[in-house]
Amino acid sequence: MGANGKGQTNGHGTIDPASLAVLEKYEGQDTLTSYDRYLVQSPQCKFGLTGTCCRICVQGPCRLLEDRPERSRGICGAPVYSVVARNMTRLMAGGASSHSDHGRHLANILLAIADGKVSDYEITDGDKLRDVAQRIGLEVEGKGDKELAREVALAALEDFGRPDETPCQFLVSNITEGRKAKFNHCDVLPSSIDRTIVQMLAQTTMGMDNDPVNLIFAGIKTSLADYTGMHIATDISDIIFGIPEPTVSEANLGVIDPEYVNVATHGHNPTLSEMVVRAARELNDKAKALGAKGINVVGICCTGNELLGREGVYLAANQASQELAIMTGAVDAIIVDIQCIMPSLKPVCDCFHTRLITTNKMAKIPGAIHVDFKEETAFEQACQMVEMALEAYKERDRSKVAVPPHKNKVIAGFSLEALLDLFRAINPDNPIQVLTDAILAGELRGVALFCGCNNLRTPQDRNHLTIFRELVKNDVFVIATGCSAGAMAKAGMMTPEAIEKYAGANLKAFLKRLSEANGVELPLAFHMGSCVDNSRAHDLCTLMAKEMGVDVPKVPFAATAPEDMHEKAIAIGTGAVAMGLPVHVGVMPPIDGSTLVFGLASQIARDVYGGNFIFEPDPEEAAKKLLAALDRRTWKLRVHQMAADKFGTKPAVSW
């Protein structure tokens, strides 16, 4: 495979057997993948890796070194700590803009549904619509779905461009009173997503803010704008397409079936992929007329996670192995929208018969077929794109088809509502108490959210799976989103069989009790959705905090991004720290070039917000640190609960 042989040179590549099989087939040939390009780029620039390269003005770039006084300031005099802080907060702004624009798009579609301007989308879940409306303070009594949808859409859009200082409603309506007070005290409550991101960029231009603490606080405000956009995206997706429910499917490259016309959907926004699924069902007989068994839609990255949870569509790959799906030779079209899409898909498609179809004017790839996707003609255009796959199928070179056999069963679709339904079978009156009681009783050590990306600075999926196995062995209840969820799904960790193989005795007993109460098989890890659906995980944590009578910084809940890569991961992680969570990061972001900024993120943040970053590239050490963080919180909760029980008081909230 070009430079990297089996994708494992120098310890970098992948541990996924399906990916390795494809790489081995093309070893020594000219088709280059991200695994090869990582090696070509090595060694990477130390200034860039540590965040000490300043390219903000065209007088630079200035490359700074903290331990050399003559090199510790840029030409303008900006010190290392300012440069590192500016670079980090600009990453947060990029991440927040990605998630939030996704949310804005969905809000505009909901408004179009309400106004009768689109016919291919509808309000699927009126109950969720009313729940969201009530949560953000709207009156629902006596209103029809379309009237209420219009008000919810306008409220969401107001969070993007509110002219006054009223905080974003999709933020403050979903967090604890303690977090509201903390954010207000620290002056980090965003009132407008767009204005917050613009101000973050303005604040980091040449000759502006030079105070690293002030910069990091502005970054936290930006990350809370990101959280707002994520929640808008999740809520409105559920309203339009339905709340995910438990479903059984399969994952990994082996889901690509040579006997079918294979259409891969890749990106993040379900408005496109849901129409592709519908179009594939409509045109299935046309595929059979060509000699295929039908049309097989598979998902890649977060679009795959969205379709897996709502439609049971197979998940073919997470981010790092997207090129390899095409290299099976059996993908007839790959239809993409936004985010995490490698520009290299085009040269890989050129080696096969595969049609690469872009659909968003902000995410074009030279040489690809571009369909300017419009919601007003969504189904018609989706049918056109699936027809392109049918045409490509006629050109498929069977001699190039080699789909690895690796795939695993996956049980997915665990929205917060679905999780609470599971708990409700044991405690109908207060379902969240099933989880919190298990923690307070010592049966579970806490909850861990696995989220984030793939990053080829570490072998694909290795960190995700190593940390996961250690945590579940030690009785931690695991939920997962994004490419981390994809790693677990591909590896067979979202099955009942994985419980028997990997779960600690207490976790095994807890999951068995849940399974028996519901009369269903349950997985070891609970798939909560795409990267915007980290909002579901935050909502779970908030419910736990309210049930335990404490604020989030005291809840035994941790997050880990074992292979963080995208700017979105930086924004998500920073927001989680501000919410009060210990957040592990497995690939060092460009922050350690400044001792001061590194200390702000890893230590001082805990003093102010109750959460902090845990920077640890070794997955086994990371697991130990996450367990220690959970144990610290669980121990304190139990001590204060025992004291309250002894003296007949409420648990202390100020520790």
Stockholm file with secondary structure:
# STOCKHOLM 1.0

chainA/1-655         MGANGKGQTNGHGTIDPASLAVLEKYEGQDTLTSYDRYLVQSPQCKFGLTGTCCRICVQGPCRLLEDRPERSRGICGAPVYSVVARNMTRLMAGGASSHSDHGRHLANILLAIADGKVSDYEITDGDKLRDVAQRIGLEVEGKGDKELAREVALAALEDFGRPDETPCQFLVSNITEGRKAKFNHCDVLPSSIDRTIVQMLAQTTMGMDNDPVNLIFAGIKTSLADYTGMHIATDISDIIFGIPEPTVSEANLGVIDPEYVNVATHGHNPTLSEMVVRAARELNDKAKALGAKGINVVGICCTGNELLGREGVYLAANQASQELAIMTGAVDAIIVDIQCIMPSLKPVCDCFHTRLITTNKMAKIPGAIHVDFKEETAFEQACQMVEMALEAYKERDRSKVAVPPHKNKVIAGFSLEALLDLFRAINPDNPIQVLTDAILAGELRGVALFCGCNNLRTPQDRNHLTIFRELVKNDVFVIATGCSAGAMAKAGMMTPEAIEKYAGANLKAFLKRLSEANGVELPLAFHMGSCVDNSRAHDLCTLMAKEMGVDVPKVPFAATAPEDMHEKAIAIGTGAVAMGLPVHVGVMPPIDGSTLVFGLASQIARDVYGGNFIFEPDPEEAAKKLLAALDRRTWKLRVHQMAADKFGTKPAVSW
#=GR chainA/1-655 SS CTTSTTTTGGGCSBCCHHHHHHHHHTTTSSCCCHHHHHHHHCSCCHHHHHTCEECSSTTCCEECCTTCGGGSBCTTCCBHHHHHHHHHHHHHHHHHHHHHHHHHHHHHHHHHHHTTCCSSCCCCCHHHHHHHHHHTTCCCTTCCHHHHHHHHHHHHHHHHHCSSSCCCHHHHTTSCHHHHHHHHHTTCCCSCHHHHHHHHHHHTSTTSCCCHHHHHHHHHHHHHHHHHHHHHHHHHHHHHHCCCCCEEEEESGGGCCTTSEEEEEESSCHHHHHHHHHHHHHTHHHHHHTTSSCEEEEEEHHHHHHHHHHHCCEEEECGGGHHHHHTTSCEEEEEECSSSCCTTHHHHHHTSSCEEEECCTTSCCTTSEECCCCGGGHHHHHHHHHHHHHHHHHTCCGGGCCCCCCCEEEEECCCHHHHHHHHHTTCSSCTHHHHHHHHHTTSCCEEEEECCCCCTTSCBTHHHHHHHHHHHHTTEEEEEEHHHHHHHHHTTCSSHHHHHHHCCHHHHHHHHHHHHHHTSCCCSEEEEESGGGHHHHHHHHHHHHHHHTSCGGGSSEEEEETTCCSHHHHHHHHHHHHHTCEEEESSCCTTTTCHHHHHIIIIIHHHHHSCEEEECCCHHHHHHHHHHHHHHHHHHHHHHHHHHHHHTCCCCSCC
#=GC SS_cons         CTTSTTTTGGGCSBCCHHHHHHHHHTTTSSCCCHHHHHHHHCSCCHHHHHTCEECSSTTCCEECCTTCGGGSBCTTCCBHHHHHHHHHHHHHHHHHHHHHHHHHHHHHHHHHHHTTCCSSCCCCCHHHHHHHHHHTTCCCTTCCHHHHHHHHHHHHHHHHHCSSSCCCHHHHTTSCHHHHHHHHHTTCCCSCHHHHHHHHHHHTSTTSCCCHHHHHHHHHHHHHHHHHHHHHHHHHHHHHHCCCCCEEEEESGGGCCTTSEEEEEESSCHHHHHHHHHHHHHTHHHHHHTTSSCEEEEEEHHHHHHHHHHHCCEEEECGGGHHHHHTTSCEEEEEECSSSCCTTHHHHHHTSSCEEEECCTTSCCTTSEECCCCGGGHHHHHHHHHHHHHHHHHTCCGGGCCCCCCCEEEEECCCHHHHHHHHHTTCSSCTHHHHHHHHHTTSCCEEEEECCCCCTTSCBTHHHHHHHHHHHHTTEEEEEEHHHHHHHHHTTCSSHHHHHHHCCHHHHHHHHHHHHHHTSCCCSEEEEESGGGHHHHHHHHHHHHHHHTSCGGGSSEEEEETTCCSHHHHHHHHHHHHHTCEEEESSCCTTTTCHHHHHIIIIIHHHHHSCEEEECCCHHHHHHHHHHHHHHHHHHHHHHHHHHHHHTCCCCSCC
//
